[in-house]
């Protein structure tokens, strides 16, 4: 049985697919559908979401917005628990050096 959150995600996925031209819908459906992803791919996505939020916190804090301090601390804990070499690679390659976090 799907949770309410999963139902909302599924609905959003269907809406996104419906916005595409018909000839592309079948190609993009597997990208959004969890059942087509491996456990490793799901883990990477699970890491990406808080990492994105964390980088937003760093950006806001560097602009002087201290309201993001608590979120930053919570996300640091989450990211250190989910740390992987793939996450570190992403940070090193795609995150500007002046805001690169370190989780180890």
Biopython code that builds the backbone (N, CA, C, O; Angstrom):
import numpy as np
from Bio.PDB.StructureBuilder import StructureBuilder

atoms = [
    (1, "UNK", "N", (0.829, -1.182, 0.000)),
    (1, "UNK", "CA", (0.000, 0.000, 0.000)),
    (1, "UNK", "C", (0.881, 1.256, 0.000)),
    (1, "UNK", "O", (1.878, 1.315, 0.719)),
    (2, "UNK", "N", (0.521, 2.236, -0.787)),
    (2, "UNK", "CA", (1.296, 3.465, -0.895)),
    (2, "UNK", "C", (0.952, 4.425, 0.240)),
    (2, "UNK", "O", (-0.209, 4.573, 0.622)),
    (3, "UNK", "N", (1.993, 5.075, 0.773)),
    (3, "UNK", "CA", (1.770, 6.120, 1.770)),
    (3, "UNK", "C", (1.236, 7.357, 1.062)),
    (3, "UNK", "O", (1.267, 7.448, -0.166)),
    (4, "UNK", "N", (0.751, 8.301, 1.845)),
    (4, "UNK", "CA", (0.256, 9.549, 1.236)),
    (4, "UNK", "C", (1.354, 10.253, 0.459)),
    (4, "UNK", "O", (1.113, 10.783, -0.626)),
    (5, "UNK", "N", (2.563, 10.260, 1.014)),
    (5, "UNK", "CA", (3.675, 10.904, 0.330)),
    (5, "UNK", "C", (3.946, 10.215, -1.001)),
    (5, "UNK", "O", (4.140, 10.881, -2.018)),
    (6, "UNK", "N", (3.959, 8.895, -0.999)),
    (6, "UNK", "CA", (4.198, 8.153, -2.246)),
    (6, "UNK", "C", (3.084, 8.398, -3.257)),
    (6, "UNK", "O", (3.341, 8.481, -4.458)),
    (7, "UNK", "N", (1.850, 8.515, -2.776)),
    (7, "UNK", "CA", (0.736, 8.801, -3.681)),
    (7, "UNK", "C", (0.920, 10.175, -4.342)),
    (7, "UNK", "O", (0.678, 10.339, -5.538)),
    (8, "UNK", "N", (1.348, 11.142, -3.549)),
    (8, "UNK", "CA", (1.580, 12.491, -4.083)),
    (8, "UNK", "C", (2.724, 12.462, -5.087)),
    (8, "UNK", "O", (2.634, 13.071, -6.152)),
    (9, "UNK", "N", (3.806, 11.751, -4.748)),
    (9, "UNK", "CA", (4.942, 11.636, -5.681)),
    (9, "UNK", "C", (4.505, 10.981, -6.982)),
    (9, "UNK", "O", (4.872, 11.437, -8.065)),
    (10, "UNK", "N", (3.726, 9.917, -6.879)),
    (10, "UNK", "CA", (3.256, 9.201, -8.069)),
    (10, "UNK", "C", (2.392, 10.125, -8.929)),
    (10, "UNK", "O", (2.522, 10.143, -10.153)),
    (11, "UNK", "N", (1.516, 10.884, -8.288)),
    (11, "UNK", "CA", (0.662, 11.833, -9.014)),
    (11, "UNK", "C", (1.520, 12.880, -9.727)),
    (11, "UNK", "O", (1.277, 13.195, -10.891)),
    (12, "UNK", "N", (2.523, 13.419, -9.026)),
    (12, "UNK", "CA", (3.409, 14.427, -9.621)),
    (12, "UNK", "C", (4.178, 13.837, -10.800)),
    (12, "UNK", "O", (4.348, 14.498, -11.825)),
    (13, "UNK", "N", (4.639, 12.599, -10.660)),
    (13, "UNK", "CA", (5.348, 11.936, -11.753)),
    (13, "UNK", "C", (4.449, 11.820, -12.977)),
    (13, "UNK", "O", (4.879, 12.095, -14.097)),
    (14, "UNK", "N", (3.205, 11.414, -12.764)),
    (14, "UNK", "CA", (2.263, 11.259, -13.873)),
    (14, "UNK", "C", (1.987, 12.606, -14.548)),
    (14, "UNK", "O", (1.873, 12.683, -15.772)),
    (15, "UNK", "N", (1.881, 13.662, -13.742)),
    (15, "UNK", "CA", (1.653, 14.992, -14.306)),
    (15, "UNK", "C", (2.861, 15.443, -15.141)),
    (15, "UNK", "O", (2.695, 16.019, -16.216)),
    (16, "UNK", "N", (4.070, 15.179, -14.640)),
    (16, "UNK", "CA", (5.270, 15.557, -15.386)),
    (16, "UNK", "C", (5.356, 14.811, -16.711)),
    (16, "UNK", "O", (5.672, 15.399, -17.745)),
    (17, "UNK", "N", (5.077, 13.524, -16.673)),
    (17, "UNK", "CA", (5.113, 12.717, -17.901)),
    (17, "UNK", "C", (4.062, 13.221, -18.885)),
    (17, "UNK", "O", (4.328, 13.303, -20.084)),
    (18, "UNK", "N", (2.886, 13.554, -18.399)),
    (18, "UNK", "CA", (1.800, 14.016, -19.270)),
    (18, "UNK", "C", (2.134, 15.343, -19.942)),
    (18, "UNK", "O", (1.569, 15.664, -20.988)),
    (19, "UNK", "N", (3.041, 16.113, -19.358)),
    (19, "UNK", "CA", (3.424, 17.397, -19.946)),
    (19, "UNK", "C", (4.359, 17.229, -21.146)),
    (19, "UNK", "O", (4.516, 18.147, -21.951)),
    (20, "UNK", "N", (4.968, 16.067, -21.259)),
    (20, "UNK", "CA", (5.885, 15.806, -22.373)),
    (20, "UNK", "C", (5.121, 15.480, -23.650)),
    (20, "UNK", "O", (3.980, 15.020, -23.590)),
    (21, "UNK", "N", (5.742, 15.715, -24.808)),
    (21, "UNK", "CA", (5.125, 15.248, -26.056)),
    (21, "UNK", "C", (4.937, 13.723, -25.980)),
    (21, "UNK", "O", (5.761, 13.019, -25.397)),
    (22, "UNK", "N", (3.865, 13.232, -26.564)),
    (22, "UNK", "CA", (3.533, 11.809, -26.490)),
    (22, "UNK", "C", (4.690, 10.894, -26.879)),
    (22, "UNK", "O", (4.904, 9.854, -26.255)),
    (23, "UNK", "N", (5.429, 11.283, -27.906)),
    (23, "UNK", "CA", (6.505, 10.426, -28.394)),
    (23, "UNK", "C", (7.667, 10.301, -27.394)),
    (23, "UNK", "O", (8.502, 9.408, -27.536)),
    (24, "UNK", "N", (7.728, 11.171, -26.400)),
    (24, "UNK", "CA", (8.799, 11.100, -25.391)),
    (24, "UNK", "C", (8.342, 10.473, -24.077)),
    (24, "UNK", "O", (9.177, 10.104, -23.251)),
    (25, "UNK", "N", (7.056, 10.348, -23.873)),
    (25, "UNK", "CA", (6.542, 9.890, -22.586)),
    (25, "UNK", "C", (7.062, 8.511, -22.186)),
    (25, "UNK", "O", (7.452, 8.319, -21.035)),
    (26, "UNK", "N", (7.076, 7.560, -23.098)),
    (26, "UNK", "CA", (7.553, 6.211, -22.773)),
    (26, "UNK", "C", (9.043, 6.196, -22.459)),
    (26, "UNK", "O", (9.499, 5.388, -21.650)),
    (27, "UNK", "N", (9.801, 7.080, -23.091)),
    (27, "UNK", "CA", (11.239, 7.138, -22.834)),
    (27, "UNK", "C", (11.549, 7.685, -21.445)),
    (27, "UNK", "O", (12.500, 7.243, -20.800)),
    (28, "UNK", "N", (10.753, 8.639, -20.987)),
    (28, "UNK", "CA", (11.025, 9.282, -19.702)),
    (28, "UNK", "C", (10.361, 8.600, -18.508)),
    (28, "UNK", "O", (10.784, 8.812, -17.372)),
    (29, "UNK", "N", (9.346, 7.797, -18.737)),
    (29, "UNK", "CA", (8.631, 7.132, -17.647)),
    (29, "UNK", "C", (9.573, 6.353, -16.720)),
    (29, "UNK", "O", (9.464, 6.499, -15.503)),
    (30, "UNK", "N", (10.483, 5.540, -17.238)),
    (30, "UNK", "CA", (11.362, 4.778, -16.341)),
    (30, "UNK", "C", (12.281, 5.657, -15.480)),
    (30, "UNK", "O", (12.687, 5.251, -14.391)),
    (31, "UNK", "N", (12.598, 6.831, -15.956)),
    (31, "UNK", "CA", (13.475, 7.722, -15.191)),
    (31, "UNK", "C", (12.793, 8.166, -13.901)),
    (31, "UNK", "O", (13.447, 8.295, -12.867)),
    (32, "UNK", "N", (11.503, 8.397, -13.953)),
    (32, "UNK", "CA", (10.763, 8.880, -12.790)),
    (32, "UNK", "C", (10.177, 7.766, -11.930)),
    (32, "UNK", "O", (9.788, 8.012, -10.789)),
    (33, "UNK", "N", (10.111, 6.578, -12.445)),
    (33, "UNK", "CA", (9.445, 5.489, -11.739)),
    (33, "UNK", "C", (10.432, 4.689, -10.895)),
    (33, "UNK", "O", (11.382, 4.106, -11.417)),
    (34, "UNK", "N", (10.196, 4.670, -9.584)),
    (34, "UNK", "CA", (11.087, 3.982, -8.645)),
    (34, "UNK", "C", (11.303, 2.508, -8.957)),
    (34, "UNK", "O", (12.394, 1.982, -8.740)),
    (35, "UNK", "N", (10.287, 1.847, -9.457)),
    (35, "UNK", "CA", (10.404, 0.409, -9.656)),
    (35, "UNK", "C", (11.437, 0.037, -10.724)),
    (35, "UNK", "O", (11.838, -1.122, -10.823)),
    (36, "UNK", "N", (11.858, 1.005, -11.509)),
    (36, "UNK", "CA", (12.858, 0.742, -12.539)),
    (36, "UNK", "C", (14.284, 0.999, -12.058)),
    (36, "UNK", "O", (15.243, 0.736, -12.783)),
    (37, "UNK", "N", (14.422, 1.509, -10.847)),
    (37, "UNK", "CA", (15.740, 1.861, -10.341)),
    (37, "UNK", "C", (16.313, 0.776, -9.450)),
    (37, "UNK", "O", (15.590, 0.075, -8.742)),
    (38, "UNK", "N", (17.625, 0.656, -9.505)),
    (38, "UNK", "CA", (18.307, -0.302, -8.633)),
    (38, "UNK", "C", (18.409, 0.289, -7.231)),
    (38, "UNK", "O", (18.175, 1.482, -7.033)),
    (39, "UNK", "N", (18.751, -0.532, -6.287)),
    (39, "UNK", "CA", (18.941, -0.088, -4.905)),
    (39, "UNK", "C", (20.041, 0.969, -4.841)),
    (39, "UNK", "O", (19.927, 1.948, -4.103)),
    (40, "UNK", "N", (21.113, 0.766, -5.619)),
    (40, "UNK", "CA", (22.220, 1.731, -5.646)),
    (40, "UNK", "C", (21.746, 3.085, -6.172)),
    (40, "UNK", "O", (22.106, 4.126, -5.624)),
    (41, "UNK", "N", (20.942, 3.071, -7.232)),
    (41, "UNK", "CA", (20.426, 4.325, -7.781)),
    (41, "UNK", "C", (19.523, 5.035, -6.774)),
    (41, "UNK", "O", (19.582, 6.258, -6.639)),
    (42, "UNK", "N", (18.694, 4.275, -6.073)),
    (42, "UNK", "CA", (17.826, 4.871, -5.052)),
    (42, "UNK", "C", (18.654, 5.504, -3.939)),
    (42, "UNK", "O", (18.307, 6.571, -3.433)),
    (43, "UNK", "N", (19.745, 4.850, -3.560)),
    (43, "UNK", "CA", (20.621, 5.388, -2.503)),
    (43, "UNK", "C", (21.261, 6.705, -2.946)),
    (43, "UNK", "O", (21.389, 7.637, -2.153)),
    (44, "UNK", "N", (21.657, 6.773, -4.202)),
    (44, "UNK", "CA", (22.268, 8.003, -4.722)),
    (44, "UNK", "C", (21.250, 9.140, -4.709)),
    (44, "UNK", "O", (21.581, 10.262, -4.328)),
    (45, "UNK", "N", (20.024, 8.860, -5.119)),
    (45, "UNK", "CA", (18.980, 9.882, -5.104)),
    (45, "UNK", "C", (18.700, 10.309, -3.664)),
    (45, "UNK", "O", (18.486, 11.490, -3.391)),
    (46, "UNK", "N", (18.704, 9.354, -2.757)),
    (46, "UNK", "CA", (18.461, 9.660, -1.342)),
    (46, "UNK", "C", (19.561, 10.563, -0.776)),
    (46, "UNK", "O", (19.307, 11.359, 0.129)),
    (47, "UNK", "N", (20.766, 10.442, -1.300)),
    (47, "UNK", "CA", (21.869, 11.312, -0.886)),
    (47, "UNK", "C", (21.765, 12.680, -1.558)),
    (47, "UNK", "O", (22.103, 13.696, -0.951)),
    (48, "UNK", "N", (21.306, 12.711, -2.786)),
    (48, "UNK", "CA", (21.290, 13.949, -3.567)),
    (48, "UNK", "C", (20.336, 14.989, -2.999)),
    (48, "UNK", "O", (20.648, 16.180, -3.005)),
    (49, "UNK", "N", (19.199, 14.567, -2.518)),
    (49, "UNK", "CA", (18.201, 15.504, -2.032)),
    (49, "UNK", "C", (18.708, 16.322, -0.841)),
    (49, "UNK", "O", (18.649, 17.550, -0.891)),
    (50, "UNK", "N", (19.203, 15.689, 0.226)),
    (50, "UNK", "CA", (19.716, 16.512, 1.335)),
    (50, "UNK", "C", (20.996, 17.262, 0.976)),
    (50, "UNK", "O", (21.263, 18.327, 1.533)),
    (51, "UNK", "N", (21.787, 16.720, 0.057)),
    (51, "UNK", "CA", (22.996, 17.424, -0.367)),
    (51, "UNK", "C", (22.614, 18.730, -1.067)),
    (51, "UNK", "O", (23.234, 19.767, -0.831)),
    (52, "UNK", "N", (21.616, 18.679, -1.908)),
    (52, "UNK", "CA", (21.130, 19.883, -2.588)),
    (52, "UNK", "C", (20.629, 20.897, -1.560)),
    (52, "UNK", "O", (20.944, 22.083, -1.652)),
    (53, "UNK", "N", (19.856, 20.433, -0.588)),
    (53, "UNK", "CA", (19.346, 21.326, 0.463)),
    (53, "UNK", "C", (20.496, 21.913, 1.275)),
    (53, "UNK", "O", (20.463, 23.084, 1.653)),
    (54, "UNK", "N", (21.511, 21.095, 1.541)),
    (54, "UNK", "CA", (22.663, 21.556, 2.315)),
    (54, "UNK", "C", (23.423, 22.652, 1.563)),
    (54, "UNK", "O", (23.815, 23.661, 2.149)),
    (55, "UNK", "N", (23.622, 22.444, 0.277)),
    (55, "UNK", "CA", (24.321, 23.450, -0.527)),
    (55, "UNK", "C", (23.532, 24.752, -0.566)),
    (55, "UNK", "O", (24.124, 25.831, -0.580)),
    (56, "UNK", "N", (22.212, 24.668, -0.584)),
    (56, "UNK", "CA", (21.371, 25.864, -0.517)),
    (56, "UNK", "C", (21.581, 26.570, 0.819)),
    (56, "UNK", "O", (21.655, 27.797, 0.868)),
    (57, "UNK", "N", (21.677, 25.802, 1.901)),
    (57, "UNK", "CA", (21.952, 26.400, 3.217)),
    (57, "UNK", "C", (23.283, 27.143, 3.205)),
    (57, "UNK", "O", (23.373, 28.268, 3.697)),
    (58, "UNK", "N", (24.310, 26.522, 2.648)),
    (58, "UNK", "CA", (25.620, 27.163, 2.594)),
    (58, "UNK", "C", (25.555, 28.465, 1.799)),
    (58, "UNK", "O", (26.159, 29.470, 2.173)),
    (59, "UNK", "N", (24.824, 28.428, 0.715)),
    (59, "UNK", "CA", (24.661, 29.625, -0.121)),
    (59, "UNK", "C", (23.966, 30.743, 0.662)),
    (59, "UNK", "O", (24.397, 31.895, 0.633)),
    (60, "UNK", "N", (22.899, 30.389, 1.353)),
    (60, "UNK", "CA", (22.154, 31.383, 2.139)),
    (60, "UNK", "C", (23.002, 31.925, 3.286)),
    (60, "UNK", "O", (22.988, 33.126, 3.555)),
    (61, "UNK", "N", (23.737, 31.047, 3.960)),
    (61, "UNK", "CA", (24.584, 31.486, 5.064)),
    (61, "UNK", "C", (25.698, 32.408, 4.575)),
    (61, "UNK", "O", (26.048, 33.374, 5.253)),
    (62, "UNK", "N", (26.254, 32.112, 3.402)),
    (62, "UNK", "CA", (27.313, 32.967, 2.869)),
    (62, "UNK", "C", (26.775, 34.343, 2.477)),
    (62, "UNK", "O", (27.529, 35.312, 2.388)),
    (63, "UNK", "N", (25.459, 34.417, 2.243)),
    (63, "UNK", "CA", (24.825, 35.692, 1.932)),
    (63, "UNK", "C", (24.367, 36.411, 3.209)),
    (63, "UNK", "O", (23.756, 37.478, 3.149)),
    (64, "UNK", "N", (24.674, 35.803, 4.370)),
    (64, "UNK", "CA", (24.343, 36.439, 5.641)),
    (64, "UNK", "C", (23.007, 36.044, 6.236)),
    (64, "UNK", "O", (22.589, 36.625, 7.237)),
    (65, "UNK", "N", (22.333, 35.080, 5.656)),
    (65, "UNK", "CA", (21.030, 34.646, 6.156)),
    (65, "UNK", "C", (21.219, 33.554, 7.215)),
    (65, "UNK", "O", (21.311, 32.370, 6.891)),
    (66, "UNK", "N", (21.274, 33.967, 8.472)),
    (66, "UNK", "CA", (21.556, 33.036, 9.574)),
    (66, "UNK", "C", (20.381, 32.126, 9.918)),
    (66, "UNK", "O", (20.529, 31.226, 10.745)),
    (67, "UNK", "N", (19.224, 32.336, 9.308)),
    (67, "UNK", "CA", (18.066, 31.470, 9.559)),
    (67, "UNK", "C", (18.318, 30.032, 9.098)),
    (67, "UNK", "O", (17.557, 29.131, 9.449)),
    (68, "UNK", "N", (19.363, 29.814, 8.327)),
    (68, "UNK", "CA", (19.654, 28.488, 7.794)),
    (68, "UNK", "C", (20.631, 27.693, 8.667)),
    (68, "UNK", "O", (20.989, 26.570, 8.312)),
    (69, "UNK", "N", (21.063, 28.246, 9.791)),
    (69, "UNK", "CA", (22.021, 27.558, 10.667)),
    (69, "UNK", "C", (21.506, 26.216, 11.172)),
    (69, "UNK", "O", (22.216, 25.214, 11.094)),
    (70, "UNK", "N", (20.278, 26.184, 11.689)),
    (70, "UNK", "CA", (19.722, 24.950, 12.237)),
    (70, "UNK", "C", (19.576, 23.889, 11.141)),
    (70, "UNK", "O", (19.932, 22.727, 11.342)),
    (71, "UNK", "N", (19.058, 24.292, 9.999)),
    (71, "UNK", "CA", (18.903, 23.348, 8.880)),
    (71, "UNK", "C", (20.263, 22.806, 8.454)),
    (71, "UNK", "O", (20.392, 21.619, 8.157)),
    (72, "UNK", "N", (21.262, 23.656, 8.423)),
    (72, "UNK", "CA", (22.615, 23.237, 8.049)),
    (72, "UNK", "C", (23.122, 22.156, 9.003)),
    (72, "UNK", "O", (23.673, 21.146, 8.566)),
    (73, "UNK", "N", (22.936, 22.372, 10.300)),
    (73, "UNK", "CA", (23.406, 21.385, 11.281)),
    (73, "UNK", "C", (22.676, 20.051, 11.127)),
    (73, "UNK", "O", (23.296, 18.989, 11.196)),
    (74, "UNK", "N", (21.376, 20.107, 10.920)),
    (74, "UNK", "CA", (20.597, 18.867, 10.735)),
    (74, "UNK", "C", (21.029, 18.130, 9.466)),
    (74, "UNK", "O", (21.162, 16.907, 9.460)),
    (75, "UNK", "N", (21.241, 18.884, 8.406)),
    (75, "UNK", "CA", (21.638, 18.272, 7.142)),
    (75, "UNK", "C", (23.049, 17.701, 7.211)),
    (75, "UNK", "O", (23.332, 16.686, 6.575)),
    (76, "UNK", "N", (23.934, 18.329, 7.967)),
    (76, "UNK", "CA", (25.283, 17.777, 8.146)),
    (76, "UNK", "C", (25.212, 16.395, 8.780)),
    (76, "UNK", "O", (25.939, 15.483, 8.386)),
    (77, "UNK", "N", (24.345, 16.249, 9.750)),
    (77, "UNK", "CA", (24.175, 14.944, 10.410)),
    (77, "UNK", "C", (23.649, 13.912, 9.410)),
    (77, "UNK", "O", (24.174, 12.804, 9.308)),
    (78, "UNK", "N", (22.615, 14.293, 8.683)),
    (78, "UNK", "CA", (22.023, 13.394, 7.684)),
    (78, "UNK", "C", (23.059, 12.982, 6.642)),
    (78, "UNK", "O", (23.175, 11.803, 6.306)),
    (79, "UNK", "N", (23.802, 13.947, 6.138)),
    (79, "UNK", "CA", (24.781, 13.657, 5.086)),
    (79, "UNK", "C", (25.946, 12.821, 5.607)),
    (79, "UNK", "O", (26.463, 11.968, 4.885)),
    (80, "UNK", "N", (26.358, 13.049, 6.825)),
    (80, "UNK", "CA", (27.454, 12.233, 7.349)),
    (80, "UNK", "C", (26.996, 10.789, 7.536)),
    (80, "UNK", "O", (27.795, 9.864, 7.391)),
    (81, "UNK", "N", (25.713, 10.587, 7.859)),
    (81, "UNK", "CA", (25.175, 9.223, 7.979)),
    (81, "UNK", "C", (25.061, 8.539, 6.619)),
    (81, "UNK", "O", (25.190, 7.319, 6.522)),
    (82, "UNK", "N", (24.824, 9.312, 5.589)),
    (82, "UNK", "CA", (24.641, 8.756, 4.238)),
    (82, "UNK", "C", (25.883, 8.883, 3.366)),
    (82, "UNK", "O", (25.842, 8.589, 2.171)),
    (83, "UNK", "N", (26.967, 9.313, 3.953)),
    (83, "UNK", "CA", (28.201, 9.555, 3.191)),
    (83, "UNK", "C", (28.595, 8.340, 2.352)),
    (83, "UNK", "O", (28.448, 7.194, 2.776)),
    (84, "UNK", "N", (29.094, 8.622, 1.158)),
    (84, "UNK", "CA", (29.653, 7.579, 0.295)),
    (84, "UNK", "C", (30.733, 8.203, -0.578)),
    (84, "UNK", "O", (30.826, 9.424, -0.701)),
    (85, "UNK", "N", (31.532, 7.357, -1.171)),
    (85, "UNK", "CA", (32.560, 7.834, -2.093)),
    (85, "UNK", "C", (31.932, 8.554, -3.293)),
    (85, "UNK", "O", (32.504, 9.508, -3.819)),
    (86, "UNK", "N", (30.756, 8.091, -3.718)),
    (86, "UNK", "CA", (30.071, 8.737, -4.849)),
    (86, "UNK", "C", (29.661, 10.160, -4.487)),
    (86, "UNK", "O", (29.757, 11.070, -5.311)),
    (87, "UNK", "N", (29.201, 10.346, -3.243)),
    (87, "UNK", "CA", (28.840, 11.691, -2.799)),
    (87, "UNK", "C", (30.077, 12.580, -2.782)),
    (87, "UNK", "O", (30.029, 13.725, -3.230)),
    (88, "UNK", "N", (31.175, 12.056, -2.269)),
    (88, "UNK", "CA", (32.408, 12.835, -2.216)),
    (88, "UNK", "C", (32.879, 13.202, -3.625)),
    (88, "UNK", "O", (33.332, 14.322, -3.860)),
    (89, "UNK", "N", (32.770, 12.259, -4.553)),
    (89, "UNK", "CA", (33.139, 12.526, -5.939)),
    (89, "UNK", "C", (32.291, 13.668, -6.506)),
    (89, "UNK", "O", (32.818, 14.587, -7.133)),
    (90, "UNK", "N", (30.975, 13.605, -6.281)),
    (90, "UNK", "CA", (30.092, 14.655, -6.776)),
    (90, "UNK", "C", (30.505, 16.013, -6.213)),
    (90, "UNK", "O", (30.578, 17.003, -6.941)),
    (91, "UNK", "N", (30.771, 16.046, -4.918)),
    (91, "UNK", "CA", (31.167, 17.300, -4.268)),
    (91, "UNK", "C", (32.450, 17.841, -4.880)),
    (91, "UNK", "O", (32.540, 19.024, -5.208)),
    (92, "UNK", "N", (33.436, 16.976, -5.031)),
    (92, "UNK", "CA", (34.731, 17.410, -5.558)),
    (92, "UNK", "C", (34.650, 17.891, -7.002)),
    (92, "UNK", "O", (35.359, 18.821, -7.387)),
    (93, "UNK", "N", (33.792, 17.266, -7.799)),
    (93, "UNK", "CA", (33.727, 17.584, -9.223)),
    (93, "UNK", "C", (32.746, 18.716, -9.528)),
    (93, "UNK", "O", (33.025, 19.553, -10.387)),
    (94, "UNK", "N", (31.613, 18.754, -8.847)),
    (94, "UNK", "CA", (30.548, 19.667, -9.248)),
    (94, "UNK", "C", (30.258, 20.826, -8.292)),
    (94, "UNK", "O", (29.584, 21.782, -8.675)),
    (95, "UNK", "N", (30.751, 20.757, -7.070)),
    (95, "UNK", "CA", (30.471, 21.820, -6.106)),
    (95, "UNK", "C", (31.639, 22.809, -6.124)),
    (95, "UNK", "O", (32.797, 22.412, -5.997)),
    (96, "UNK", "N", (31.327, 24.100, -6.281)),
    (96, "UNK", "CA", (32.425, 25.080, -6.288)),
    (96, "UNK", "C", (33.292, 24.955, -5.029)),
    (96, "UNK", "O", (32.777, 24.740, -3.932)),
    (97, "UNK", "N", (34.588, 25.089, -5.197)),
    (97, "UNK", "CA", (35.530, 24.830, -4.108)),
    (97, "UNK", "C", (35.292, 25.703, -2.889)),
    (97, "UNK", "O", (35.558, 25.266, -1.769)),
    (98, "UNK", "N", (34.800, 26.921, -3.067)),
    (98, "UNK", "CA", (34.612, 27.797, -1.918)),
    (98, "UNK", "C", (33.480, 27.349, -0.996)),
    (98, "UNK", "O", (33.406, 27.811, 0.143)),
    (99, "UNK", "N", (32.588, 26.452, -1.462)),
    (99, "UNK", "CA", (31.530, 25.966, -0.585)),
    (99, "UNK", "C", (31.539, 24.455, -0.388)),
    (99, "UNK", "O", (30.556, 23.875, 0.074)),
    (100, "UNK", "N", (32.642, 23.830, -0.737)),
    (100, "UNK", "CA", (32.701, 22.365, -0.607)),
    (100, "UNK", "C", (32.673, 21.937, 0.859)),
    (100, "UNK", "O", (33.550, 22.301, 1.642)),
    (101, "UNK", "N", (31.650, 21.158, 1.215)),
    (101, "UNK", "CA", (31.599, 20.614, 2.567)),
    (101, "UNK", "C", (32.480, 19.370, 2.664)),
    (101, "UNK", "O", (32.873, 18.786, 1.654)),
    (102, "UNK", "N", (32.771, 18.991, 3.868)),
    (102, "UNK", "CA", (33.539, 17.753, 4.085)),
    (102, "UNK", "C", (32.762, 16.889, 5.060)),
    (102, "UNK", "O", (32.477, 17.318, 6.178)),
    (103, "UNK", "N", (32.421, 15.689, 4.655)),
    (103, "UNK", "CA", (31.709, 14.719, 5.497)),
    (103, "UNK", "C", (32.546, 13.466, 5.564)),
    (103, "UNK", "O", (32.695, 12.773, 4.558)),
    (104, "UNK", "N", (33.082, 13.164, 6.689)),
    (104, "UNK", "CA", (33.825, 11.909, 6.860)),
    (104, "UNK", "C", (33.827, 11.514, 8.291)),
    (104, "UNK", "O", (34.400, 10.484, 8.646)),
]
sb = StructureBuilder()
sb.init_structure("model")
sb.init_model(0)
sb.init_chain("A")
sb.init_seg("    ")
for serial, (resi, resn, name, xyz) in enumerate(atoms, 1):
    if name == "N":
        sb.init_residue(resn, " ", resi, " ")
    sb.init_atom(name, np.array(xyz, "f"), 0.0, 1.0, " ", f" {name:<3s}", serial, name[0])
structure = sb.get_structure()
